Amino acid sequence: MSLNSIVMEFLITFIEDQTWFGVLAAAVALASSIAAITPTPPKGSALAKVYGVIDLLALNIGKAKQKSEDKK
C-alpha cells in the first residue's frame, strides 16, 4: 500500500465519521445555489450585505465572485 492511498483512506474515514461535515457541505451547497440564481445587488445596498454573507458561505471568493451591475 502506498503512502498516498493510506492518507486518502484516513481522510475519507475521518470525514465520514464527522457529523458536522454533512451539515457544512449542505450549507455550502444551499448558499451556492442561492448565489447562482440571484442577481448581484448594487454595492452599498442593504441587500448587498446579506448577499456578501451568502457569497462567503458559498465559498465564492476571488475570481469566483460575480460583479454587481450598477444601473445609473
CHARMM-style PDB file with segment names, atoms N, HN, CA, C and O in Angstrom:
ATOM      1  N   MET     1       0.839  -1.168   0.000  1.00  0.00      PROA
ATOM      2  CA  MET     1       0.000   0.000   0.000  1.00  0.00      PROA
ATOM      3  C   MET     1       0.889   1.237   0.000  1.00  0.00      PROA
ATOM      4  O   MET     1       1.825   1.338   0.792  1.00  0.00      PROA
ATOM      5  N   SER     2       0.592   2.170  -0.886  1.00  0.00      PROA
ATOM      6  HN  SER     2      -0.169   2.089  -1.529  1.00  0.00      PROA
ATOM      7  CA  SER     2       1.408   3.383  -0.969  1.00  0.00      PROA
ATOM      8  C   SER     2       0.958   4.400   0.077  1.00  0.00      PROA
ATOM      9  O   SER     2      -0.132   4.304   0.640  1.00  0.00      PROA
ATOM     10  N   LEU     3       1.809   5.351   0.313  1.00  0.00      PROA
ATOM     11  HN  LEU     3       2.695   5.429  -0.144  1.00  0.00      PROA
ATOM     12  CA  LEU     3       1.517   6.401   1.285  1.00  0.00      PROA
ATOM     13  C   LEU     3       0.291   7.209   0.863  1.00  0.00      PROA
ATOM     14  O   LEU     3      -0.525   7.583   1.705  1.00  0.00      PROA
ATOM     15  N   ASN     4       0.159   7.477  -0.435  1.00  0.00      PROA
ATOM     16  HN  ASN     4       0.822   7.173  -1.119  1.00  0.00      PROA
ATOM     17  CA  ASN     4      -0.991   8.241  -0.931  1.00  0.00      PROA
ATOM     18  C   ASN     4      -2.306   7.536  -0.625  1.00  0.00      PROA
ATOM     19  O   ASN     4      -3.258   8.181  -0.188  1.00  0.00      PROA
ATOM     20  N   SER     5      -2.376   6.251  -0.841  1.00  0.00      PROA
ATOM     21  HN  SER     5      -1.602   5.727  -1.196  1.00  0.00      PROA
ATOM     22  CA  SER     5      -3.625   5.530  -0.586  1.00  0.00      PROA
ATOM     23  C   SER     5      -3.923   5.451   0.913  1.00  0.00      PROA
ATOM     24  O   SER     5      -5.089   5.471   1.308  1.00  0.00      PROA
ATOM     25  N   ILE     6      -2.895   5.363   1.745  1.00  0.00      PROA
ATOM     26  HN  ILE     6      -1.948   5.348   1.424  1.00  0.00      PROA
ATOM     27  CA  ILE     6      -3.101   5.351   3.197  1.00  0.00      PROA
ATOM     28  C   ILE     6      -3.658   6.700   3.655  1.00  0.00      PROA
ATOM     29  O   ILE     6      -4.589   6.756   4.459  1.00  0.00      PROA
ATOM     30  N   VAL     7      -3.087   7.772   3.142  1.00  0.00      PROA
ATOM     31  HN  VAL     7      -2.331   7.727   2.489  1.00  0.00      PROA
ATOM     32  CA  VAL     7      -3.549   9.112   3.515  1.00  0.00      PROA
ATOM     33  C   VAL     7      -4.978   9.335   3.037  1.00  0.00      PROA
ATOM     34  O   VAL     7      -5.805   9.862   3.782  1.00  0.00      PROA
ATOM     35  N   MET     8      -5.276   8.941   1.804  1.00  0.00      PROA
ATOM     36  HN  MET     8      -4.605   8.513   1.199  1.00  0.00      PROA
ATOM     37  CA  MET     8      -6.632   9.102   1.270  1.00  0.00      PROA
ATOM     38  C   MET     8      -7.632   8.293   2.085  1.00  0.00      PROA
ATOM     39  O   MET     8      -8.719   8.784   2.390  1.00  0.00      PROA
ATOM     40  N   GLU     9      -7.288   7.080   2.436  1.00  0.00      PROA
ATOM     41  HN  GLU     9      -6.405   6.681   2.189  1.00  0.00      PROA
ATOM     42  CA  GLU     9      -8.179   6.246   3.232  1.00  0.00      PROA
ATOM     43  C   GLU     9      -8.430   6.869   4.606  1.00  0.00      PROA
ATOM     44  O   GLU     9      -9.554   6.851   5.106  1.00  0.00      PROA
ATOM     45  N   PHE    10      -7.377   7.419   5.211  1.00  0.00      PROA
ATOM     46  HN  PHE    10      -6.463   7.433   4.804  1.00  0.00      PROA
ATOM     47  CA  PHE    10      -7.523   8.093   6.500  1.00  0.00      PROA
ATOM     48  C   PHE    10      -8.445   9.298   6.390  1.00  0.00      PROA
ATOM     49  O   PHE    10      -9.335   9.477   7.221  1.00  0.00      PROA
ATOM     50  N   LEU    11      -8.236  10.131   5.361  1.00  0.00      PROA
ATOM     51  HN  LEU    11      -7.513   9.985   4.686  1.00  0.00      PROA
ATOM     52  CA  LEU    11      -9.059  11.323   5.193  1.00  0.00      PROA
ATOM     53  C   LEU    11     -10.522  10.975   4.947  1.00  0.00      PROA
ATOM     54  O   LEU    11     -11.413  11.600   5.523  1.00  0.00      PROA
ATOM     55  N   ILE    12     -10.770  10.004   4.115  1.00  0.00      PROA
ATOM     56  HN  ILE    12     -10.046   9.497   3.647  1.00  0.00      PROA
ATOM     57  CA  ILE    12     -12.157   9.599   3.837  1.00  0.00      PROA
ATOM     58  C   ILE    12     -12.821   9.060   5.095  1.00  0.00      PROA
ATOM     59  O   ILE    12     -13.971   9.392   5.383  1.00  0.00      PROA
ATOM     60  N   THR    13     -12.112   8.240   5.836  1.00  0.00      PROA
ATOM     61  HN  THR    13     -11.178   7.970   5.602  1.00  0.00      PROA
ATOM     62  CA  THR    13     -12.659   7.703   7.084  1.00  0.00      PROA
ATOM     63  C   THR    13     -12.901   8.815   8.090  1.00  0.00      PROA
ATOM     64  O   THR    13     -13.931   8.819   8.764  1.00  0.00      PROA
ATOM     65  N   PHE    14     -11.983   9.749   8.204  1.00  0.00      PROA
ATOM     66  HN  PHE    14     -11.146   9.746   7.657  1.00  0.00      PROA
ATOM     67  CA  PHE    14     -12.130  10.870   9.134  1.00  0.00      PROA
ATOM     68  C   PHE    14     -13.351  11.712   8.785  1.00  0.00      PROA
ATOM     69  O   PHE    14     -14.131  12.072   9.667  1.00  0.00      PROA
ATOM     70  N   ILE    15     -13.520  12.026   7.508  1.00  0.00      PROA
ATOM     71  HN  ILE    15     -12.886  11.734   6.791  1.00  0.00      PROA
ATOM     72  CA  ILE    15     -14.642  12.859   7.072  1.00  0.00      PROA
ATOM     73  C   ILE    15     -15.964  12.131   7.259  1.00  0.00      PROA
ATOM     74  O   ILE    15     -16.948  12.745   7.671  1.00  0.00      PROA
ATOM     75  N   GLU    16     -16.008  10.845   6.968  1.00  0.00      PROA
ATOM     76  HN  GLU    16     -15.209  10.346   6.633  1.00  0.00      PROA
ATOM     77  CA  GLU    16     -17.239  10.079   7.130  1.00  0.00      PROA
ATOM     78  C   GLU    16     -17.666  10.003   8.589  1.00  0.00      PROA
ATOM     79  O   GLU    16     -18.860   9.903   8.870  1.00  0.00      PROA
ATOM     80  N   ASP    17     -16.729  10.048   9.517  1.00  0.00      PROA
ATOM     81  HN  ASP    17     -15.759  10.130   9.289  1.00  0.00      PROA
ATOM     82  CA  ASP    17     -17.040   9.947  10.942  1.00  0.00      PROA
ATOM     83  C   ASP    17     -17.495  11.269  11.551  1.00  0.00      PROA
ATOM     84  O   ASP    17     -17.989  11.281  12.679  1.00  0.00      PROA
ATOM     85  N   GLN    18     -17.345  12.368  10.845  1.00  0.00      PROA
ATOM     86  HN  GLN    18     -16.944  12.358   9.929  1.00  0.00      PROA
ATOM     87  CA  GLN    18     -17.701  13.682  11.372  1.00  0.00      PROA
ATOM     88  C   GLN    18     -19.130  14.041  10.970  1.00  0.00      PROA
ATOM     89  O   GLN    18     -19.432  14.157   9.783  1.00  0.00      PROA
ATOM     90  N   THR    19     -20.017  14.219  11.966  1.00  0.00      PROA
ATOM     91  HN  THR    19     -19.772  14.125  12.931  1.00  0.00      PROA
ATOM     92  CA  THR    19     -21.410  14.552  11.655  1.00  0.00      PROA
ATOM     93  C   THR    19     -21.546  15.979  11.134  1.00  0.00      PROA
ATOM     94  O   THR    19     -22.456  16.262  10.356  1.00  0.00      PROA
ATOM     95  N   TRP    20     -20.665  16.873  11.546  1.00  0.00      PROA
ATOM     96  HN  TRP    20     -19.926  16.643  12.178  1.00  0.00      PROA
ATOM     97  CA  TRP    20     -20.757  18.262  11.128  1.00  0.00      PROA
ATOM     98  C   TRP    20     -20.403  18.456   9.659  1.00  0.00      PROA
ATOM     99  O   TRP    20     -20.792  19.457   9.059  1.00  0.00      PROA
ATOM    100  N   PHE    21     -19.673  17.517   9.075  1.00  0.00      PROA
ATOM    101  HN  PHE    21     -19.357  16.703   9.563  1.00  0.00      PROA
ATOM    102  CA  PHE    21     -19.230  17.690   7.691  1.00  0.00      PROA
ATOM    103  C   PHE    21     -20.411  17.689   6.727  1.00  0.00      PROA
ATOM    104  O   PHE    21     -20.433  18.471   5.777  1.00  0.00      PROA
ATOM    105  N   GLY    22     -21.380  16.827   6.958  1.00  0.00      PROA
ATOM    106  HN  GLY    22     -21.362  16.191   7.730  1.00  0.00      PROA
ATOM    107  CA  GLY    22     -22.563  16.781   6.095  1.00  0.00      PROA
ATOM    108  C   GLY    22     -23.373  18.062   6.188  1.00  0.00      PROA
ATOM    109  O   GLY    22     -23.879  18.557   5.181  1.00  0.00      PROA
ATOM    110  N   VAL    23     -23.497  18.599   7.395  1.00  0.00      PROA
ATOM    111  HN  VAL    23     -23.086  18.197   8.213  1.00  0.00      PROA
ATOM    112  CA  VAL    23     -24.226  19.850   7.591  1.00  0.00      PROA
ATOM    113  C   VAL    23     -23.490  20.994   6.891  1.00  0.00      PROA
ATOM    114  O   VAL    23     -24.112  21.823   6.226  1.00  0.00      PROA
ATOM    115  N   LEU    24     -22.185  21.035   7.040  1.00  0.00      PROA
ATOM    116  HN  LEU    24     -21.680  20.362   7.580  1.00  0.00      PROA
ATOM    117  CA  LEU    24     -21.383  22.070   6.392  1.00  0.00      PROA
ATOM    118  C   LEU    24     -21.483  21.975   4.866  1.00  0.00      PROA
ATOM    119  O   LEU    24     -21.631  22.992   4.188  1.00  0.00      PROA
ATOM    120  N   ALA    25     -21.403  20.776   4.336  1.00  0.00      PROA
ATOM    121  HN  ALA    25     -21.283  19.950   4.886  1.00  0.00      PROA
ATOM    122  CA  ALA    25     -21.495  20.581   2.886  1.00  0.00      PROA
ATOM    123  C   ALA    25     -22.867  21.010   2.368  1.00  0.00      PROA
ATOM    124  O   ALA    25     -22.969  21.609   1.297  1.00  0.00      PROA
ATOM    125  N   ALA    26     -23.915  20.705   3.124  1.00  0.00      PROA
ATOM    126  HN  ALA    26     -23.832  20.218   3.993  1.00  0.00      PROA
ATOM    127  CA  ALA    26     -25.265  21.106   2.723  1.00  0.00      PROA
ATOM    128  C   ALA    26     -25.417  22.629   2.763  1.00  0.00      PROA
ATOM    129  O   ALA    26     -26.055  23.206   1.881  1.00  0.00      PROA
ATOM    130  N   ALA    27     -24.843  23.281   3.766  1.00  0.00      PROA
ATOM    131  HN  ALA    27     -24.325  22.813   4.482  1.00  0.00      PROA
ATOM    132  CA  ALA    27     -24.916  24.744   3.864  1.00  0.00      PROA
ATOM    133  C   ALA    27     -24.191  25.412   2.698  1.00  0.00      PROA
ATOM    134  O   ALA    27     -24.683  26.392   2.140  1.00  0.00      PROA
ATOM    135  N   VAL    28     -23.037  24.890   2.335  1.00  0.00      PROA
ATOM    136  HN  VAL    28     -22.638  24.094   2.789  1.00  0.00      PROA
ATOM    137  CA  VAL    28     -22.283  25.437   1.196  1.00  0.00      PROA
ATOM    138  C   VAL    28     -23.062  25.226  -0.105  1.00  0.00      PROA
ATOM    139  O   VAL    28     -23.110  26.119  -0.951  1.00  0.00      PROA
ATOM    140  N   ALA    29     -23.668  24.051  -0.266  1.00  0.00      PROA
ATOM    141  HN  ALA    29     -23.629  23.326   0.421  1.00  0.00      PROA
ATOM    142  CA  ALA    29     -24.446  23.774  -1.476  1.00  0.00      PROA
ATOM    143  C   ALA    29     -25.660  24.688  -1.567  1.00  0.00      PROA
ATOM    144  O   ALA    29     -25.966  25.196  -2.646  1.00  0.00      PROA
ATOM    145  N   LEU    30     -26.356  24.905  -0.455  1.00  0.00      PROA
ATOM    146  HN  LEU    30     -26.108  24.492   0.421  1.00  0.00      PROA
ATOM    147  CA  LEU    30     -27.519  25.786  -0.452  1.00  0.00      PROA
ATOM    148  C   LEU    30     -27.110  27.227  -0.760  1.00  0.00      PROA
ATOM    149  O   LEU    30     -27.752  27.893  -1.572  1.00  0.00      PROA
ATOM    150  N   ALA    31     -26.056  27.704  -0.122  1.00  0.00      PROA
ATOM    151  HN  ALA    31     -25.534  27.162   0.537  1.00  0.00      PROA
ATOM    152  CA  ALA    31     -25.589  29.069  -0.370  1.00  0.00      PROA
ATOM    153  C   ALA    31     -25.125  29.233  -1.816  1.00  0.00      PROA
ATOM    154  O   ALA    31     -25.355  30.280  -2.420  1.00  0.00      PROA
ATOM    155  N   SER    32     -24.481  28.223  -2.372  1.00  0.00      PROA
ATOM    156  HN  SER    32     -24.294  27.372  -1.881  1.00  0.00      PROA
ATOM    157  CA  SER    32     -24.044  28.281  -3.772  1.00  0.00      PROA
ATOM    158  C   SER    32     -25.234  28.361  -4.719  1.00  0.00      PROA
ATOM    159  O   SER    32     -25.205  29.089  -5.712  1.00  0.00      PROA
ATOM    160  N   SER    33     -26.271  27.609  -4.403  1.00  0.00      PROA
ATOM    161  HN  SER    33     -26.294  27.018  -3.597  1.00  0.00      PROA
ATOM    162  CA  SER    33     -27.476  27.644  -5.236  1.00  0.00      PROA
ATOM    163  C   SER    33     -28.135  29.013  -5.188  1.00  0.00      PROA
ATOM    164  O   SER    33     -28.534  29.552  -6.221  1.00  0.00      PROA
ATOM    165  N   ILE    34     -28.249  29.577  -3.987  1.00  0.00      PROA
ATOM    166  HN  ILE    34     -27.925  29.139  -3.149  1.00  0.00      PROA
ATOM    167  CA  ILE    34     -28.859  30.900  -3.846  1.00  0.00      PROA
ATOM    168  C   ILE    34     -28.038  31.944  -4.585  1.00  0.00      PROA
ATOM    169  O   ILE    34     -28.597  32.789  -5.285  1.00  0.00      PROA
ATOM    170  N   ALA    35     -26.718  31.897  -4.438  1.00  0.00      PROA
ATOM    171  HN  ALA    35     -26.264  31.211  -3.869  1.00  0.00      PROA
ATOM    172  CA  ALA    35     -25.845  32.872  -5.096  1.00  0.00      PROA
ATOM    173  C   ALA    35     -25.893  32.739  -6.615  1.00  0.00      PROA
ATOM    174  O   ALA    35     -25.754  33.729  -7.334  1.00  0.00      PROA
ATOM    175  N   ALA    36     -26.087  31.520  -7.101  1.00  0.00      PROA
ATOM    176  HN  ALA    36     -26.199  30.715  -6.518  1.00  0.00      PROA
ATOM    177  CA  ALA    36     -26.104  31.304  -8.548  1.00  0.00      PROA
ATOM    178  C   ALA    36     -27.394  31.795  -9.202  1.00  0.00      PROA
ATOM    179  O   ALA    36     -27.376  32.233 -10.352  1.00  0.00      PROA
ATOM    180  N   ILE    37     -28.518  31.726  -8.477  1.00  0.00      PROA
ATOM    181  HN  ILE    37     -28.533  31.370  -7.542  1.00  0.00      PROA
ATOM    182  CA  ILE    37     -29.792  32.065  -9.119  1.00  0.00      PROA
ATOM    183  C   ILE    37     -30.238  33.497  -8.852  1.00  0.00      PROA
ATOM    184  O   ILE    37     -31.196  33.963  -9.469  1.00  0.00      PROA
ATOM    185  N   THR    38     -29.570  34.200  -7.956  1.00  0.00      PROA
ATOM    186  HN  THR    38     -28.792  33.822  -7.455  1.00  0.00      PROA
ATOM    187  CA  THR    38     -29.967  35.577  -7.667  1.00  0.00      PROA
ATOM    188  C   THR    38     -28.969  36.555  -8.285  1.00  0.00      PROA
ATOM    189  O   THR    38     -27.764  36.305  -8.295  1.00  0.00      PROA
ATOM    190  N   PRO    39     -29.483  37.666  -8.795  1.00  0.00      PROA
ATOM    191  CA  PRO    39     -28.567  38.675  -9.348  1.00  0.00      PROA
ATOM    192  C   PRO    39     -27.819  39.386  -8.225  1.00  0.00      PROA
ATOM    193  O   PRO    39     -28.335  39.532  -7.117  1.00  0.00      PROA
ATOM    194  N   THR    40     -26.624  39.818  -8.518  1.00  0.00      PROA
ATOM    195  HN  THR    40     -26.205  39.699  -9.418  1.00  0.00      PROA
ATOM    196  CA  THR    40     -25.824  40.530  -7.532  1.00  0.00      PROA
ATOM    197  C   THR    40     -26.410  41.926  -7.334  1.00  0.00      PROA
ATOM    198  O   THR    40     -26.564  42.675  -8.299  1.00  0.00      PROA
ATOM    199  N   PRO    41     -26.738  42.280  -6.087  1.00  0.00      PROA
ATOM    200  CA  PRO    41     -27.318  43.614  -5.849  1.00  0.00      PROA
ATOM    201  C   PRO    41     -26.261  44.710  -5.962  1.00  0.00      PROA
ATOM    202  O   PRO    41     -25.067  44.433  -5.849  1.00  0.00      PROA
ATOM    203  N   PRO    42     -26.692  45.948  -6.184  1.00  0.00      PROA
ATOM    204  CA  PRO    42     -25.735  47.063  -6.278  1.00  0.00      PROA
ATOM    205  C   PRO    42     -24.981  47.262  -4.967  1.00  0.00      PROA
ATOM    206  O   PRO    42     -25.514  47.007  -3.887  1.00  0.00      PROA
ATOM    207  N   LYS    43     -23.751  47.716  -5.074  1.00  0.00      PROA
ATOM    208  HN  LYS    43     -23.319  47.923  -5.951  1.00  0.00      PROA
ATOM    209  CA  LYS    43     -22.930  47.950  -3.884  1.00  0.00      PROA
ATOM    210  C   LYS    43     -23.573  49.036  -3.020  1.00  0.00      PROA
ATOM    211  O   LYS    43     -24.151  50.001  -3.521  1.00  0.00      PROA
ATOM    212  N   GLY    44     -23.451  48.844  -1.707  1.00  0.00      PROA
ATOM    213  HN  GLY    44     -22.982  48.060  -1.300  1.00  0.00      PROA
ATOM    214  CA  GLY    44     -23.955  49.829  -0.775  1.00  0.00      PROA
ATOM    215  C   GLY    44     -25.377  49.599  -0.302  1.00  0.00      PROA
ATOM    216  O   GLY    44     -25.808  50.218   0.670  1.00  0.00      PROA
ATOM    217  N   SER    45     -26.114  48.723  -0.967  1.00  0.00      PROA
ATOM    218  HN  SER    45     -25.763  48.220  -1.756  1.00  0.00      PROA
ATOM    219  CA  SER    45     -27.489  48.471  -0.543  1.00  0.00      PROA
ATOM    220  C   SER    45     -27.494  47.484   0.626  1.00  0.00      PROA
ATOM    221  O   SER    45     -26.514  46.778   0.867  1.00  0.00      PROA
ATOM    222  N   ALA    46     -28.614  47.450   1.343  1.00  0.00      PROA
ATOM    223  HN  ALA    46     -29.410  48.023   1.147  1.00  0.00      PROA
ATOM    224  CA  ALA    46     -28.738  46.532   2.480  1.00  0.00      PROA
ATOM    225  C   ALA    46     -28.700  45.083   1.995  1.00  0.00      PROA
ATOM    226  O   ALA    46     -28.161  44.202   2.665  1.00  0.00      PROA
ATOM    227  N   LEU    47     -29.278  44.858   0.829  1.00  0.00      PROA
ATOM    228  HN  LEU    47     -29.716  45.574   0.285  1.00  0.00      PROA
ATOM    229  CA  LEU    47     -29.284  43.509   0.271  1.00  0.00      PROA
ATOM    230  C   LEU    47     -27.877  43.046  -0.096  1.00  0.00      PROA
ATOM    231  O   LEU    47     -27.601  41.846  -0.086  1.00  0.00      PROA
ATOM    232  N   ALA    48     -26.993  43.975  -0.417  1.00  0.00      PROA
ATOM    233  HN  ALA    48     -27.218  44.950  -0.425  1.00  0.00      PROA
ATOM    234  CA  ALA    48     -25.613  43.637  -0.764  1.00  0.00      PROA
ATOM    235  C   ALA    48     -24.874  43.030   0.419  1.00  0.00      PROA
ATOM    236  O   ALA    48     -24.010  42.171   0.241  1.00  0.00      PROA
ATOM    237  N   LYS    49     -25.212  43.474   1.625  1.00  0.00      PROA
ATOM    238  HN  LYS    49     -25.913  44.172   1.769  1.00  0.00      PROA
ATOM    239  CA  LYS    49     -24.571  42.916   2.817  1.00  0.00      PROA
ATOM    240  C   LYS    49     -25.011  41.481   3.055  1.00  0.00      PROA
ATOM    241  O   LYS    49     -24.197  40.624   3.397  1.00  0.00      PROA
ATOM    242  N   VAL    50     -26.292  41.224   2.875  1.00  0.00      PROA
ATOM    243  HN  VAL    50     -26.954  41.920   2.598  1.00  0.00      PROA
ATOM    244  CA  VAL    50     -26.813  39.858   3.019  1.00  0.00      PROA
ATOM    245  C   VAL    50     -26.204  38.966   1.940  1.00  0.00      PROA
ATOM    246  O   VAL    50     -25.803  37.833   2.207  1.00  0.00      PROA
ATOM    247  N   TYR    51     -26.142  39.492   0.722  1.00  0.00      PROA
ATOM    248  HN  TYR    51     -26.467  40.412   0.505  1.00  0.00      PROA
ATOM    249  CA  TYR    51     -25.569  38.729  -0.387  1.00  0.00      PROA
ATOM    250  C   TYR    51     -24.089  38.435  -0.145  1.00  0.00      PROA
ATOM    251  O   TYR    51     -23.589  37.384  -0.548  1.00  0.00      PROA
ATOM    252  N   GLY    52     -23.387  39.364   0.513  1.00  0.00      PROA
ATOM    253  HN  GLY    52     -23.793  40.217   0.840  1.00  0.00      PROA
ATOM    254  CA  GLY    52     -21.973  39.138   0.838  1.00  0.00      PROA
ATOM    255  C   GLY    52     -21.795  37.964   1.783  1.00  0.00      PROA
ATOM    256  O   GLY    52     -20.848  37.190   1.643  1.00  0.00      PROA
ATOM    257  N   VAL    53     -22.701  37.827   2.745  1.00  0.00      PROA
ATOM    258  HN  VAL    53     -23.470  38.456   2.858  1.00  0.00      PROA
ATOM    259  CA  VAL    53     -22.642  36.690   3.668  1.00  0.00      PROA
ATOM    260  C   VAL    53     -22.929  35.391   2.918  1.00  0.00      PROA
ATOM    261  O   VAL    53     -22.261  34.381   3.136  1.00  0.00      PROA
ATOM    262  N   ILE    54     -23.918  35.425   2.038  1.00  0.00      PROA
ATOM    263  HN  ILE    54     -24.460  36.246   1.861  1.00  0.00      PROA
ATOM    264  CA  ILE    54     -24.243  34.233   1.245  1.00  0.00      PROA
ATOM    265  C   ILE    54     -23.060  33.862   0.354  1.00  0.00      PROA
ATOM    266  O   ILE    54     -22.731  32.684   0.218  1.00  0.00      PROA
ATOM    267  N   ASP    55     -22.421  34.861  -0.252  1.00  0.00      PROA
ATOM    268  HN  ASP    55     -22.689  35.818  -0.141  1.00  0.00      PROA
ATOM    269  CA  ASP    55     -21.237  34.612  -1.086  1.00  0.00      PROA
ATOM    270  C   ASP    55     -20.116  33.966  -0.278  1.00  0.00      PROA
ATOM    271  O   ASP    55     -19.437  33.059  -0.759  1.00  0.00      PROA
ATOM    272  N   LEU    56     -19.929  34.433   0.942  1.00  0.00      PROA
ATOM    273  HN  LEU    56     -20.480  35.169   1.333  1.00  0.00      PROA
ATOM    274  CA  LEU    56     -18.891  33.871   1.797  1.00  0.00      PROA
ATOM    275  C   LEU    56     -19.213  32.420   2.158  1.00  0.00      PROA
ATOM    276  O   LEU    56     -18.334  31.559   2.112  1.00  0.00      PROA
ATOM    277  N   LEU    57     -20.459  32.152   2.515  1.00  0.00      PROA
ATOM    278  HN  LEU    57     -21.172  32.852   2.553  1.00  0.00      PROA
ATOM    279  CA  LEU    57     -20.868  30.777   2.825  1.00  0.00      PROA
ATOM    280  C   LEU    57     -20.755  29.860   1.609  1.00  0.00      PROA
ATOM    281  O   LEU    57     -20.463  28.672   1.740  1.00  0.00      PROA
ATOM    282  N   ALA    58     -20.987  30.424   0.431  1.00  0.00      PROA
ATOM    283  HN  ALA    58     -21.224  31.390   0.325  1.00  0.00      PROA
ATOM    284  CA  ALA    58     -20.922  29.640  -0.800  1.00  0.00      PROA
ATOM    285  C   ALA    58     -19.488  29.442  -1.284  1.00  0.00      PROA
ATOM    286  O   ALA    58     -19.251  28.775  -2.291  1.00  0.00      PROA
ATOM    287  N   LEU    59     -18.543  30.021  -0.567  1.00  0.00      PROA
ATOM    288  HN  LEU    59     -18.735  30.563   0.251  1.00  0.00      PROA
ATOM    289  CA  LEU    59     -17.118  29.969  -0.929  1.00  0.00      PROA
ATOM    290  C   LEU    59     -16.841  30.645  -2.262  1.00  0.00      PROA
ATOM    291  O   LEU    59     -15.919  30.261  -2.982  1.00  0.00      PROA
ATOM    292  N   ASN    60     -17.648  31.661  -2.589  1.00  0.00      PROA
ATOM    293  HN  ASN    60     -18.396  31.972  -2.004  1.00  0.00      PROA
ATOM    294  CA  ASN    60     -17.424  32.474  -3.790  1.00  0.00      PROA
ATOM    295  C   ASN    60     -16.470  33.590  -3.419  1.00  0.00      PROA
ATOM    296  O   ASN    60     -16.888  34.660  -2.977  1.00  0.00      PROA
ATOM    297  N   ILE    61     -15.199  33.336  -3.599  1.00  0.00      PROA
ATOM    298  HN  ILE    61     -14.859  32.467  -3.958  1.00  0.00      PROA
ATOM    299  CA  ILE    61     -14.184  34.324  -3.244  1.00  0.00      PROA
ATOM    300  C   ILE    61     -13.258  34.538  -4.425  1.00  0.00      PROA
ATOM    301  O   ILE    61     -13.140  33.681  -5.300  1.00  0.00      PROA
ATOM    302  N   GLY    62     -12.617  35.664  -4.443  1.00  0.00      PROA
ATOM    303  HN  GLY    62     -12.713  36.361  -3.732  1.00  0.00      PROA
ATOM    304  CA  GLY    62     -11.669  35.959  -5.522  1.00  0.00      PROA
ATOM    305  C   GLY    62     -12.346  36.092  -6.869  1.00  0.00      PROA
ATOM    306  O   GLY    62     -13.299  36.858  -7.012  1.00  0.00      PROA
ATOM    307  N   LYS    63     -11.872  35.368  -7.847  1.00  0.00      PROA
ATOM    308  HN  LYS    63     -11.097  34.746  -7.731  1.00  0.00      PROA
ATOM    309  CA  LYS    63     -12.394  35.456  -9.201  1.00  0.00      PROA
ATOM    310  C   LYS    63     -13.726  34.723  -9.374  1.00  0.00      PROA
ATOM    311  O   LYS    63     -14.359  34.838 -10.423  1.00  0.00      PROA
ATOM    312  N   ALA    64     -14.155  33.976  -8.363  1.00  0.00      PROA
ATOM    313  HN  ALA    64     -13.640  33.882  -7.510  1.00  0.00      PROA
ATOM    314  CA  ALA    64     -15.426  33.263  -8.449  1.00  0.00      PROA
ATOM    315  C   ALA    64     -16.614  34.175  -8.182  1.00  0.00      PROA
ATOM    316  O   ALA    64     -17.756  33.786  -8.424  1.00  0.00      PROA
ATOM    317  N   LYS    65     -16.361  35.382  -7.686  1.00  0.00      PROA
ATOM    318  HN  LYS    65     -15.433  35.698  -7.489  1.00  0.00      PROA
ATOM    319  CA  LYS    65     -17.446  36.305  -7.363  1.00  0.00      PROA
ATOM    320  C   LYS    65     -18.020  36.937  -8.613  1.00  0.00      PROA
ATOM    321  O   LYS    65     -17.308  37.209  -9.579  1.00  0.00      PROA
ATOM    322  N   GLN    66     -19.336  37.166  -8.575  1.00  0.00      PROA
ATOM    323  HN  GLN    66     -19.915  36.944  -7.790  1.00  0.00      PROA
ATOM    324  CA  GLN    66     -19.993  37.900  -9.644  1.00  0.00      PROA
ATOM    325  C   GLN    66     -19.802  39.384  -9.406  1.00  0.00      PROA
ATOM    326  O   GLN    66     -19.682  39.821  -8.261  1.00  0.00      PROA
ATOM    327  N   LYS    67     -19.773  40.145 -10.452  1.00  0.00      PROA
ATOM    328  HN  LYS    67     -19.870  39.790 -11.382  1.00  0.00      PROA
ATOM    329  CA  LYS    67     -19.670  41.601 -10.338  1.00  0.00      PROA
ATOM    330  C   LYS    67     -21.079  42.186 -10.334  1.00  0.00      PROA
ATOM    331  O   LYS    67     -21.948  41.714 -11.066  1.00  0.00      PROA
ATOM    332  N   SER    68     -21.306  43.198  -9.523  1.00  0.00      PROA
ATOM    333  HN  SER    68     -20.599  43.581  -8.928  1.00  0.00      PROA
ATOM    334  CA  SER    68     -22.620  43.829  -9.490  1.00  0.00      PROA
ATOM    335  C   SER    68     -22.767  44.741 -10.706  1.00  0.00      PROA
ATOM    336  O   SER    68     -21.801  45.317 -11.207  1.00  0.00      PROA
ATOM    337  N   GLU    69     -24.004  44.845 -11.152  1.00  0.00      PROA
ATOM    338  HN  GLU    69     -24.788  44.377 -10.745  1.00  0.00      PROA
ATOM    339  CA  GLU    69     -24.293  45.708 -12.287  1.00  0.00      PROA
ATOM    340  C   GLU    69     -24.920  46.974 -11.733  1.00  0.00      PROA
ATOM    341  O   GLU    69     -26.103  46.982 -11.392  1.00  0.00      PROA
ATOM    342  N   ASP    70     -24.145  48.038 -11.638  1.00  0.00      PROA
ATOM    343  HN  ASP    70     -23.184  48.032 -11.915  1.00  0.00      PROA
ATOM    344  CA  ASP    70     -24.663  49.312 -11.151  1.00  0.00      PROA
ATOM    345  C   ASP    70     -25.441  49.974 -12.281  1.00  0.00      PROA
ATOM    346  O   ASP    70     -24.880  50.329 -13.317  1.00  0.00      PROA
ATOM    347  N   LYS    71     -26.738  50.133 -12.064  1.00  0.00      PROA
ATOM    348  HN  LYS    71     -27.195  49.845 -11.222  1.00  0.00      PROA
ATOM    349  CA  LYS    71     -27.595  50.762 -13.086  1.00  0.00      PROA
ATOM    350  C   LYS    71     -27.704  52.242 -12.760  1.00  0.00      PROA
ATOM    351  O   LYS    71     -28.169  52.616 -11.684  1.00  0.00      PROA
ATOM    352  N   LYS    72     -27.278  53.074 -13.684  1.00  0.00      PROA
ATOM    353  HN  LYS    72     -26.900  52.770 -14.559  1.00  0.00      PROA
ATOM    354  CA  LYS    72     -27.325  54.526 -13.485  1.00  0.00      PROA
ATOM    355  C   LYS    72     -28.241  55.171 -14.456  1.00  0.00      PROA
ATOM    356  OT1 LYS    72     -28.404  56.391 -14.435  1.00  0.00      PROA
TER     357      LYS     72
END
